[in-house]
Amino acid sequence: MIRFDNVTKTYLRGQSPAVENLDIEFARGEFVFLVGASGSGKSTLMRMVLKEVAPTRGSVHVAGKDLARIPSWRVPALRRDIGMVFQDFRLLPSKTAYQNIEFALAVIGTPRKVVRRLVPEMLEMVGLEDKGRRLPHELSGGEQQRVAIARAYVNRPSILLADEPTGNLDPATAEGILDLLAEINERGTTVVMATHDRAAVNRMRRRVVEMVGGVVVRDEEGGGYESAVEDSVISGHAEDGESVTAAGTADPADPTRPSDPTPAPDGAESADRAGRDHVDEVRASEDVLEEDLIDEREAQHLDADDAAFAEDEEDHR
Ligand SMILES: Nc1ncnc2c1ncn2[C@@H]1O[C@H](COP(=O)(O)OP(=O)(O)OP(=O)(O)O)[C@@H](O)[C@H]1O
């Protein structure tokens, strides 16, 4: 489903790679946890799957397609088949829960009748059937994340990427979100979830891929959050004494940010970047909405491989 062949990503010349010599495959239907300290390359890996970031070396295949060979005009179709969930939910603030989910269908030109059936179905699946009219700020964090998951899943993507989806939630709420992701996985979607949520990983016992400085140091079926591997930062092995960088050399400054001259406090930098990305994303998605709504042809052409939607249309005839 997703394959990285010897992938290295270096953002800036002279900087250490964010991801280095990555050789890994995630099979269809798998549930994979990506763990590792802040800056270890988890988001970079996921952004490469979305073709938001291009590898500096090596190739990424998604659903059998080499992403380097997908022309830019086909990228929206690629992303249509990949749901994305973020730590900060990223709902459109002026749209209700219902409209946020509807939006994901509208941008691909789904017929109105199908939208009217699917959105309530999704709201029910995430347990919010009575809260469709609420704006995001009228929902709790856990409820907002449920809407975000409904929006990510409503197109029945083959892949769901979740970047710290429980990061802003209390433990009980986080458990509910995780159960929802597990249900989506049981329905056949491949789920890749980057997380610092120890309880989630330990409860689920799924495949765990641990990264340190852009390198995979552990790939374990049914693994827990802590690991026995020597390079592990999250389990504390590299914290006292010598730290380990991507290249396996000591970097006492910060093992997870070997190239950063002045590393930001954990999370601050990525939160800042996430904020900027979010603004860009909202702008981009609003542009897409306009384009796609104007382009009525889209409404006639649900993706050939989107069998679920084709069936839905049949139901309505
Ligand atoms: N757009 C960018 N430009 C330059 N460097 C970047 C960019 N994005 C990420 N990096 C660097 O790449 C490395 C890996 O970052 P990445 O965001 O992939 O880590 P992460 O494991 O997802 O971290 P977190 O858990 O904080 O989200 C870090 O050193 C980071 O500073």
The ligand as an SDF file (V2000), in Angstrom:
LIG
                    3D

 31 33  0  0  0  0  0  0  0  0999 V2000
    9.8120   22.4770    6.0950 N   0  0  0  0  0  0  0  0  0  0  0  0
   10.9500   22.2110    6.7440 C   0  0  0  0  0  0  0  0  0  0  0  0
   12.0830   22.9080    6.4730 N   0  0  0  0  0  0  0  0  0  0  0  0
   13.2410   22.6390    7.1030 C   0  0  0  0  0  0  0  0  0  0  0  0
   13.3870   21.6480    8.0270 N   0  0  0  0  0  0  0  0  0  0  0  0
   12.2910   20.9280    8.3350 C   0  0  0  0  0  0  0  0  0  0  0  0
   11.0240   21.1670    7.7150 C   0  0  0  0  0  0  0  0  0  0  0  0
   10.1380   20.2840    8.2090 N   0  0  0  0  0  0  0  0  0  0  0  0
   10.8050   19.5330    9.1030 C   0  0  0  0  0  0  0  0  0  0  0  0
   12.0950   19.9150    9.1870 N   0  0  0  0  0  0  0  0  0  0  0  0
   13.1360   19.3020   10.0280 C   0  0  0  0  0  0  0  0  0  0  0  0
   13.1430   17.9160    9.7640 O   0  0  0  0  0  0  0  0  0  0  0  0
   13.3170   17.1660   10.9530 C   0  0  0  0  0  0  0  0  0  0  0  0
   12.1590   16.1830   11.1230 C   0  0  0  0  0  0  0  0  0  0  0  0
   10.9620   16.9270   11.3740 O   0  0  0  0  0  0  0  0  0  0  0  0
    9.5220   16.2310   11.4340 P   0  0  0  0  0  0  0  0  0  0  0  0
    8.5150   17.3210   11.5330 O   0  0  0  0  0  0  0  0  0  0  0  0
    9.3840   15.2640   10.3330 O   0  0  0  0  0  0  0  0  0  0  0  0
    9.6200   15.4400   12.8320 O   0  0  0  0  0  0  0  0  0  0  0  0
    8.4870   14.7830   13.7180 P   0  0  0  0  0  0  0  0  0  0  0  0
    9.0410   13.4900   14.2100 O   0  0  0  0  0  0  0  0  0  0  0  0
    7.2170   14.7240   12.9810 O   0  0  0  0  0  0  0  0  0  0  0  0
    8.3380   15.8050   14.9390 O   0  0  0  0  0  0  0  0  0  0  0  0
    7.0510   16.1160   15.8680 P   0  0  0  0  0  0  0  0  0  0  0  0
    6.8470   14.9080   16.7400 O   0  0  0  0  0  0  0  0  0  0  0  0
    7.4820   17.3260   16.6350 O   0  0  0  0  0  0  0  0  0  0  0  0
    5.8870   16.3960   14.9620 O   0  0  0  0  0  0  0  0  0  0  0  0
   13.4600   18.1900   12.0800 C   0  0  0  0  0  0  0  0  0  0  0  0
   14.8320   18.3780   12.3040 O   0  0  0  0  0  0  0  0  0  0  0  0
   12.8170   19.4310   11.5110 C   0  0  0  0  0  0  0  0  0  0  0  0
   13.3960   20.5830   12.0630 O   0  0  0  0  0  0  0  0  0  0  0  0
  1  2  1  0
  2  3  1  0
  2  7  2  0
  3  4  2  0
  4  5  1  0
  5  6  2  0
  6  7  1  0
  6 10  1  0
  7  8  1  0
  8  9  2  0
  9 10  1  0
 10 11  1  0
 11 12  1  0
 11 30  1  0
 12 13  1  0
 13 14  1  0
 13 28  1  0
 14 15  1  0
 15 16  1  0
 16 17  2  0
 16 18  1  0
 16 19  1  0
 19 20  1  0
 20 21  2  0
 20 22  1  0
 20 23  1  0
 23 24  1  0
 24 25  2  0
 24 26  1  0
 24 27  1  0
 28 29  1  0
 28 30  1  0
 30 31  1  0
M  END
$$$$
